[in-house]
Amino acid sequence: MLTIGEVAKEVGINIGAIRFYERKGLLKPAARSEQNNRLYTDDDLSWLVFIKCLRETGMSVEDIKKYYDKVNEGTSTLPERTKLIENQKQKLLKDIEEKEAQLVHLEEKLKRYYRGENY
């Protein structure tokens, strides 16, 4: 079992984010120690790593909640979960394309500057 501080450090998020995810129902309520400190399992840690990944791809907390609810419903929801993740993947690929186009634009601007052009 890991403390909230250990989990936060391991995942790379702050303690407040973990508490927020619990309040929003994205994470089952943590077990408690005799001192009433939150304790987390390796499964909780893995799930938080995935939440962080989804958030970094731009998935909303609401959509993560939908996904989490489907996970808890069991394997019968695999098609729905697959669709949610596929949709997020497509959004991420579009974002990557846009970022690549922006990078090309910046590189072209730098080439002009290196040639001594003013614009």
N, C-alpha and C positions, 0 to 999 in steps of 0.2 A: 504494500500500500504506500502511496506517495502523498505527501502533503500538497496543499494548493500552491505553495511557493515552489516546491520541486517540480510540479507539473508545469507551472508557468514558465520556469526557466528552461525546462526540457523542450517545451513546445515553441517557446519564443513569443509568448503573449503575456500580457499583464494579468495580475490576479483579478482585477476588476472585470476583465473580459470573460474570465471563467465564470465568475458570479453572474454576469450578464447572461451568458449562455444558459446557465441553470435557470435563471428567472424566466427566460424566453422559452424554456422547455426543449432546448436543443441538447441538453445533457441531463441525464437522470440525476436526481438529488444525490449528493455525495454521502457516503457512509460517514459516521462521526467517531472520533476517538473518545476515550474517557474524558478528555479535556474539552470535548465538543469541537475539535478541529476537524475540518473537512479532510477526508481521505479518499484517494482515487486509485483505481485499478489500472493495470496496463491497457485494458480495453478502453477505459476512459481516456487514457493518454493517446491511444491510436485514433480514437474518434475526434479528439480535439485537434490533432495534427491534420485530419481530413477537413474539419471545419475551417481551420486556418487556410488550407489549400483552396477550398471553395470560396472563402471570402476574398482571397488574393486574386481569384479569377473574376471577381466582381459579382458573385452570386449573392443575392439578398438574404438577409436573416430569415425572411418569410419563406423563401424558396428552400432554404436549408431545413427549416422546420417541416415543410411538406415532405421533403426527402426523408428526414429522420422519422417522421410519423409512418411513412411507407415502410421503412426498414423495420420498425417495430411491429408492423402488421404481418410480416413474414415473407416467405419466398413467393407467394402469390402476387406480390407487387413488383416483382423483378422487371416486368416490361415497363411499368410506369417509372421506376427508378432509373432504368436504362435511358428512357426518353429524357428525363430531367438532366442527367449527366451528359447525354449527347447534345442537348440544347446548349448547355453551358460550354461544352467543348467548342461548338460552332461559334458561339459568341467570342470565346477566347481566340480562336483562329482569326476571326474578323478583326479583333483588337490588334493582334500581332501584325496582320497585313497593314493596318492603318499606321502602326508604329514603324514598320519597315519603310512605308512611303514617307513618313515624316523624317526618318533617318536619312533617306536618300536626298530629301530636300535640304537638310542641314549640311550634308556632305557637299552638295553642289554649291551651296552658299560659301562654305569654307574654301572650296577650290577657287572661287572667284576672288576671295579675299587674299589667298596665297599668291594669286597672279597680280595682285595690286589693284584690283577693281574695287570701286567704292560702293557698289550696290549688291 
